[in-house]
Amino acid sequence: MDDGFRVDPDRLAAAADALNTVADRLVGEIQQLQGQLSGYGEPWGGDEIGMLIGATYDAVTEYTFDTLDEVIEDLYGDVDGLYRMAGIYQRAEDSTTDDFDQLGGQLEV
């Protein structure tokens, strides 16, 4: 027999907290990396090959950081979703508990 599933709103909220911490840490790590990369300047030089390397480097780093920004945005979206889900399940549980309490009060003799 299938017992269905159980949802623990507190654990959902805790998972949201943990994921938020991970997202915040990722933001900090990315900012640190951007700072380090900026500190290197343009060591490939200004000749023709150096300019090609520089253009490639710029395109790759821009794409990489744009993609990482999207990942971070998705992580924060997942955090919000987990918080919303925890709230929805908690309100449903509270409502069901209230309904049964009211029903129990009506059945008391």
Residue frames relative to the residue before (quaternion, step in Angstrom):
aa qw qx qy qz dx dy dz
M 1.0000 0.0000 0.0000 0.0000 0.00 0.00 0.00
D 0.4107 -0.7118 0.5234 0.2250 3.52 -0.97 0.92
D 0.2863 -0.7784 0.5407 0.1402 3.57 -0.80 1.06
G 0.5233 -0.6318 0.4237 0.3839 3.59 1.22 0.10
F 0.4883 -0.6324 0.4873 0.3524 3.56 -0.98 -0.78
R 0.2925 -0.7340 0.5874 0.1751 3.53 -1.27 0.44
V 0.1349 -0.7693 0.6210 0.0666 3.52 -1.09 0.77
D 0.1534 -0.7711 0.6140 0.0701 3.53 -0.90 0.98
P 0.3464 -0.7762 0.4856 0.2043 3.61 -0.23 1.24
D 0.6308 0.5372 -0.3429 0.4425 3.60 1.03 -0.70
R 0.6612 0.4876 -0.3084 0.4795 3.58 1.03 -0.76
L 0.6045 0.5350 -0.3570 0.4700 3.59 1.08 -0.62
A 0.6666 0.4887 -0.2992 0.4767 3.57 0.93 -0.88
A 0.6358 0.5161 -0.3271 0.4715 3.60 1.04 -0.74
A 0.6291 0.5160 -0.3311 0.4778 3.58 1.05 -0.73
A 0.6265 0.5245 -0.3314 0.4717 3.59 1.04 -0.74
D 0.6330 0.5259 -0.3270 0.4646 3.58 0.99 -0.83
A 0.6746 0.4975 -0.2921 0.4606 3.58 0.91 -0.96
L 0.6664 0.4909 -0.3048 0.4711 3.58 0.93 -0.85
N 0.6131 0.5403 -0.3403 0.4651 3.58 1.07 -0.69
T 0.6312 0.5261 -0.3209 0.4711 3.58 1.03 -0.80
V 0.6447 0.5122 -0.3129 0.4733 3.58 0.98 -0.86
A 0.6606 0.5047 -0.3085 0.4623 3.59 0.90 -0.90
D 0.6459 0.5143 -0.3173 0.4665 3.58 0.96 -0.85
R 0.6557 0.5057 -0.3101 0.4671 3.58 0.96 -0.86
L 0.6355 0.5265 -0.3289 0.4592 3.57 0.99 -0.82
V 0.6164 0.5369 -0.3436 0.4623 3.59 0.98 -0.79
G 0.6758 0.5001 -0.2908 0.4567 3.57 0.89 -0.94
E 0.6560 0.5093 -0.3082 0.4640 3.58 0.97 -0.85
I 0.6537 0.5055 -0.3129 0.4682 3.58 0.99 -0.82
Q 0.6432 0.5100 -0.3269 0.4683 3.59 0.96 -0.80
Q 0.6361 0.5201 -0.3253 0.4681 3.57 1.01 -0.79
L 0.6507 0.5121 -0.3112 0.4664 3.59 0.96 -0.86
Q 0.6410 0.5190 -0.3284 0.4604 3.59 0.95 -0.85
G 0.6490 0.5180 -0.3123 0.4614 3.57 1.00 -0.80
Q 0.6508 0.5090 -0.3141 0.4678 3.57 0.97 -0.84
L 0.6693 0.4987 -0.3079 0.4567 3.57 0.89 -0.89
S 0.6339 0.5266 -0.3331 0.4581 3.58 1.01 -0.76
G 0.6416 0.5575 -0.3115 0.4250 3.55 1.08 -0.75
Y 0.6191 0.5597 -0.3481 0.4269 3.59 1.16 -0.40
G 0.3557 -0.7421 0.4970 0.2751 3.55 1.18 -0.39
E 0.5937 -0.5233 0.4449 0.4192 3.54 -1.06 -0.86
P 0.0551 -0.8702 0.4892 0.0206 3.59 0.44 1.19
W 0.5688 0.6299 -0.3837 0.3640 3.62 1.21 -0.12
G 0.5347 -0.6716 0.3866 0.3371 3.57 1.25 -0.02
G 0.5182 -0.6760 0.4579 0.2547 3.52 -1.37 0.19
D 0.4665 0.6619 -0.4724 0.3479 3.59 1.21 0.17
E 0.7616 -0.3954 0.2457 0.4509 3.58 -1.30 0.07
I 0.6754 0.4715 -0.2952 0.4841 3.61 0.87 -0.89
G 0.6428 0.5312 -0.3167 0.4521 3.55 0.98 -0.84
M 0.6487 0.5102 -0.3151 0.4685 3.57 1.02 -0.78
L 0.6356 0.5119 -0.3266 0.4767 3.59 1.06 -0.71
I 0.6406 0.5064 -0.3192 0.4809 3.56 0.98 -0.83
G 0.6562 0.5238 -0.3060 0.4487 3.58 0.94 -0.88
A 0.6598 0.4996 -0.3095 0.4684 3.57 0.93 -0.86
T 0.6488 0.5061 -0.3119 0.4751 3.56 1.00 -0.83
Y 0.6385 0.5300 -0.3154 0.4604 3.57 0.95 -0.92
D 0.6656 0.5079 -0.3051 0.4539 3.58 0.87 -0.94
A 0.6684 0.5004 -0.3042 0.4586 3.59 0.92 -0.89
V 0.6782 0.4914 -0.2929 0.4612 3.58 0.91 -0.91
T 0.6875 0.4674 -0.3051 0.4645 3.60 0.83 -0.87
E 0.6210 0.5281 -0.3532 0.4590 3.61 0.99 -0.70
Y 0.6617 0.4993 -0.3014 0.4713 3.58 0.91 -0.93
T 0.6539 0.5266 -0.3117 0.4449 3.57 0.93 -0.91
F 0.7204 0.4371 -0.2621 0.4704 3.59 0.79 -0.96
D 0.5898 0.5380 -0.3688 0.4762 3.60 1.13 -0.53
T 0.6587 0.5014 -0.3004 0.4738 3.57 0.97 -0.88
L 0.6539 0.5023 -0.3135 0.4710 3.58 0.95 -0.82
D 0.6075 0.5392 -0.3499 0.4668 3.60 1.07 -0.67
E 0.6488 0.5067 -0.3143 0.4728 3.58 1.02 -0.79
V 0.6218 0.5326 -0.3358 0.4658 3.58 1.03 -0.77
I 0.6612 0.5020 -0.3043 0.4672 3.56 0.91 -0.91
E 0.6351 0.5235 -0.3249 0.4659 3.57 0.96 -0.86
D 0.6554 0.5048 -0.3038 0.4725 3.59 0.98 -0.84
L 0.6380 0.5246 -0.3329 0.4550 3.59 0.96 -0.80
Y 0.6786 0.4698 -0.2977 0.4798 3.58 0.88 -0.88
G 0.6037 0.5376 -0.3506 0.4727 3.59 1.13 -0.58
D 0.6475 0.5034 -0.3109 0.4803 3.57 1.04 -0.77
V 0.5987 0.5471 -0.3523 0.4670 3.58 1.08 -0.71
D 0.6671 0.4943 -0.3000 0.4698 3.58 0.86 -0.96
G 0.6489 0.5305 -0.3114 0.4478 3.57 0.98 -0.84
L 0.6552 0.5032 -0.3106 0.4701 3.57 0.98 -0.82
Y 0.6432 0.5069 -0.3267 0.4719 3.59 0.98 -0.79
R 0.6500 0.5058 -0.3204 0.4680 3.59 0.95 -0.86
M 0.6569 0.5117 -0.3139 0.4563 3.57 0.93 -0.90
A 0.6357 0.5210 -0.3313 0.4633 3.59 0.96 -0.82
G 0.6650 0.5057 -0.3006 0.4601 3.58 0.96 -0.85
I 0.6433 0.5225 -0.3211 0.4583 3.57 0.97 -0.84
Y 0.6904 0.4659 -0.2882 0.4724 3.58 0.84 -0.92
Q 0.6382 0.5206 -0.3372 0.4560 3.60 1.02 -0.73
R 0.6563 0.4969 -0.3122 0.4742 3.59 0.95 -0.84
A 0.6360 0.5159 -0.3326 0.4678 3.61 1.00 -0.76
E 0.6557 0.5025 -0.3108 0.4701 3.58 0.96 -0.84
D 0.6556 0.5096 -0.3102 0.4630 3.57 0.93 -0.89
S 0.6582 0.5129 -0.3069 0.4578 3.57 0.95 -0.87
T 0.6590 0.4997 -0.3067 0.4712 3.58 0.95 -0.86
T 0.6358 0.5205 -0.3253 0.4680 3.56 0.99 -0.82
D 0.6490 0.5122 -0.3134 0.4671 3.59 0.95 -0.87
D 0.6455 0.5259 -0.3212 0.4512 3.58 0.96 -0.88
F 0.6850 0.4696 -0.2900 0.4756 3.59 0.90 -0.87
D 0.6143 0.5311 -0.3504 0.4667 3.60 1.06 -0.67
Q 0.6570 0.4972 -0.3077 0.4759 3.58 0.96 -0.83
L 0.6505 0.5092 -0.3096 0.4709 3.56 0.97 -0.84
G 0.6475 0.5206 -0.3114 0.4612 3.55 0.98 -0.83
G 0.6531 0.5166 -0.3058 0.4616 3.57 1.05 -0.76
Q 0.6586 0.4992 -0.3056 0.4730 3.54 1.11 -0.64
L 0.6831 0.4896 -0.2878 0.4592 3.58 1.14 -0.57
E 0.5389 0.6267 -0.4135 0.3819 3.59 1.18 -0.35
V 0.2489 -0.7849 0.5543 0.1211 3.50 -0.96 0.89
